[in-house]
Amino acid sequence: MVVKELAEHFHNYEQLHGIKLRRSGGSVYVGIFLEFREELQMCVVQDTIDRMKISRETKIPQSSVNIIPTSGRCNRGRS
């Protein structure tokens, strides 16, 4: 289900860096690490994260979804 949701929102992020799933009792905890375009303002990124989180949590009962914005290696200032 998580991968299907990510595919539905593929136009909202640049790259997937990882997914962590964990169960505890009847609850499911999901951590998704996504890279967004660097020129996007953080408020735009946060709006996207909020929409994806709500969508995912409504489709997986008793779930807690965290979407963590991340990036690839940063080479700024290096030769």
MITOR-700973 format. One record per atom (N, C-alpha, C): residue in one letter; x, y, z; residue number from 1; atom name. Coordinates in steps of 0.05 Angstrom, whole numbers. Example, Ala and Ser with C-alpha at 12.3 -4.5 7.8 and 13.67 -1.06 7.14 Angstrom:
 type     px     py     pz seq atom
    A    264   -114    156   1    N
    A    246    -90    156   1   CA
    A    264    -66    156   1    C
    S    257    -45    142   2    N
    S    273    -21    143   2   CA
    S    258      1    157   2    C
END
This chain:
 type     px     py     pz seq atom
    M     16    -24      0   1    N
    M      0      0      0   1   CA
    M     17     25      0   1    C
    V     39     25     14   2    N
    V     56     49     16   2   CA
    V     68     56    -12   2    C
    V     77     36    -26   3    N
    V     90     41    -52   3   CA
    V     69     51    -72   3    C
    K     45     40    -70   4    N
    K     23     49    -88   4   CA
    K     17     78    -83   4    C
    E     16     86    -59   5    N
    E     11    115    -52   5   CA
    E     33    132    -62   5    C
    L     58    123    -59   6    N
    L     81    139    -69   6   CA
    L     79    142    -99   6    C
    A     71    121   -113   7    N
    A     68    122   -142   7   CA
    A     47    142   -150   7    C
    E     25    144   -135   8    N
    E      4    163   -141   8   CA
    E     13    192   -137   8    C
    H     33    196   -121   9    N
    H     43    223   -115   9   CA
    H     71    228   -127   9    C
    F     80    211   -146  10    N
    F    107    213   -156  10   CA
    F    114    241   -167  10    C
    H     95    255   -177  11    N
    H    100    282   -188  11   CA
    H    106    303   -166  11    C
    N    102    296   -141  12    N
    N    105    315   -119  12   CA
    N    133    314   -106  12    C
    Y    149    294   -114  13    N
    Y    176    292   -102  13   CA
    Y    196    282   -123  13    C
    E    221    286   -117  14    N
    E    243    280   -136  14   CA
    E    253    251   -133  14    C
    Q    256    242   -108  15    N
    Q    268    216   -105  15   CA
    Q    260    204    -78  15    C
    L    257    178    -77  16    N
    L    252    163    -53  16   CA
    L    278    153    -42  16    C
    H    284    160    -17  17    N
    H    309    152     -4  17   CA
    H    306    128     15  17    C
    G    281    122     22  18    N
    G    277     99     39  18   CA
    G    250     98     52  18    C
    I    242     74     61  19    N
    I    217     69     75  19   CA
    I    223     52     99  19    C
    K    212     59    122  20    N
    K    215     42    146  20   CA
    K    187     36    156  20    C
    L    181     11    160  21    N
    L    155      2    170  21   CA
    L    160    -13    197  21    C
    R    141     -8    215  22    N
    R    143    -21    241  22   CA
    R    115    -25    252  22    C
    R    110    -48    265  23    N
    R     85    -54    278  23   CA
    R     89    -55    308  23    C
    S     69    -45    322  24    N
    S     70    -48    351  24   CA
    S     41    -52    360  24    C
    G     35    -76    369  25    N
    G      7    -82    376  25   CA
    G     -9    -80    350  25    C
    G    -31    -65    350  26    N
    G    -48    -62    327  26   CA
    G    -41    -38    310  26    C
    S    -20    -24    317  27    N
    S    -12      1    303  27   CA
    S     10     -4    283  27    C
    V      9     12    262  28    N
    V     30     10    241  28   CA
    V     44     38    240  28    C
    Y     70     38    240  29    N
    Y     86     63    239  29   CA
    Y    102     62    213  29    C
    V     99     84    198  30    N
    V    112     86    172  30   CA
    V    129    111    171  30    C
    G    154    107    163  31    N
    G    172    130    159  31   CA
    G    181    130    129  31    C
    I    176    152    116  32    N
    I    182    154     87  32   CA
    I    202    177     84  32    C
    F    224    172     71  33    N
    F    245    192     67  33   CA
    F    244    201     38  33    C
    L    236    226     33  34    N
    L    232    236      5  34   CA
    L    250    260      0  34    C
    E    260    261    -24  35    N
    E    275    285    -33  35   CA
    E    256    302    -50  35    C
    F    256    328    -45  36    N
    F    240    347    -60  36   CA
    F    258    365    -76  36    C
    R    247    378    -96  37    N
    R    264    397   -112  37   CA
    R    274    419    -94  37    C
    E    299    425    -96  38    N
    E    312    444    -78  38   CA
    E    301    472    -81  38    C
    E    290    479   -104  39    N
    E    279    506   -108  39   CA
    E    252    510    -95  39    C
    L    239    489    -85  40    N
    L    213    491    -72  40   CA
    L    216    505    -45  40    C
    Q    197    522    -39  41    N
    Q    196    534    -12  41   CA
    Q    187    512      8  41    C
    M    196    515     32  42    N
    M    189    495     53  42   CA
    M    159    493     57  42    C
    C    144    515     54  43    N
    C    115    515     58  43   CA
    C    102    497     37  43    C
    V    113    497     13  44    N
    V    102    480     -9  44   CA
    V    108    451     -3  44    C
    V    133    445      6  45    N
    V    140    418     14  45   CA
    V    123    408     36  45    C
    Q    118    425     57  46    N
    Q    102    417     79  46   CA
    Q     73    412     71  46    C
    D     62    428     54  47    N
    D     35    423     44  47   CA
    D     33    396     30  47    C
    T     53    389     14  48    N
    T     54    363      0  48   CA
    T     56    340     20  48    C
    I     73    343     40  49    N
    I     76    323     61  49   CA
    I     50    319     76  49    C
    D     36    341     83  50    N
    D     11    339     98  50   CA
    D    -10    324     82  50    C
    R    -12    330     56  51    N
    R    -32    317     39  51   CA
    R    -26    287     36  51    C
    M      0    280     32  52    N
    M      7    252     30  52   CA
    M      3    237     56  52    C
    K      9    250     79  53    N
    K      6    237    105  53   CA
    K    -24    231    111  53    C
    I    -41    251    106  54    N
    I    -70    247    111  54   CA
    I    -81    225     93  54    C
    S    -73    226     68  55    N
    S    -82    206     49  55   CA
    S    -74    178     58  55    C
    R    -49    175     66  56    N
    R    -39    149     74  56   CA
    R    -52    139    100  56    C
    E    -55    157    119  57    N
    E    -66    149    145  57   CA
    E    -96    141    143  57    C
    T   -110    153    124  58    N
    T   -138    146    121  58   CA
    T   -141    118    108  58    C
    K   -121    110     93  59    N
    K   -122     84     79  59   CA
    K   -111     61     95  59    C
    I    -95     67    115  60    N
    I    -84     46    133  60   CA
    I    -95     51    161  60    C
    P   -113     34    170  61    N
    P   -125     38    197  61   CA
    P   -103     36    218  61    C
    Q   -106     52    239  62    N
    Q    -88     53    262  62   CA
    Q    -59     57    253  62    C
    S    -54     76    235  63    N
    S    -27     81    226  63   CA
    S    -18    109    233  63    C
    S      8    112    235  64    N
    S     21    137    239  64   CA
    S     42    140    218  64    C
    V     39    159    200  65    N
    V     57    163    178  65   CA
    V     74    188    182  65    C
    N    100    185    179  66    N
    N    118    208    180  66   CA
    N    133    209    154  66    C
    I    131    232    141  67    N
    I    146    237    116  67   CA
    I    168    256    122  67    C
    I    192    247    118  68    N
    I    216    263    126  68   CA
    I    229    274    101  68    C
    P    230    300     97  69    N
    P    244    311     74  69   CA
    P    274    307     77  69    C
    T    287    298     56  70    N
    T    315    293     57  70   CA
    T    328    300     31  70    C
    S    353    297     28  71    N
    S    367    304      3  71   CA
    S    389    284     -2  71    C
    G    399    285    -26  72    N
    G    422    269    -33  72   CA
    G    447    282    -21  72    C
    R    469    273    -30  73    N
    R    494    285    -20  73   CA
    R    495    315    -29  73    C
    C    505    331    -11  74    N
    C    508    360    -17  74   CA
    C    537    365    -23  74    C
    N    542    375    -48  75    N
    N    569    380    -57  75   CA
    N    575    410    -58  75    C
    R    558    426    -47  76    N
    R    563    455    -48  76   CA
    R    588    462    -34  76    C
    G    604    479    -46  77    N
    G    628    489    -33  77   CA
    G    652    469    -35  77    C
    R    648    447    -49  78    N
    R    669    427    -52  78   CA
    R    679    427    -80  78    C
    S    704    421    -84  79    N
    S    716    420   -111  79   CA
    S    714    392   -122  79    C
END
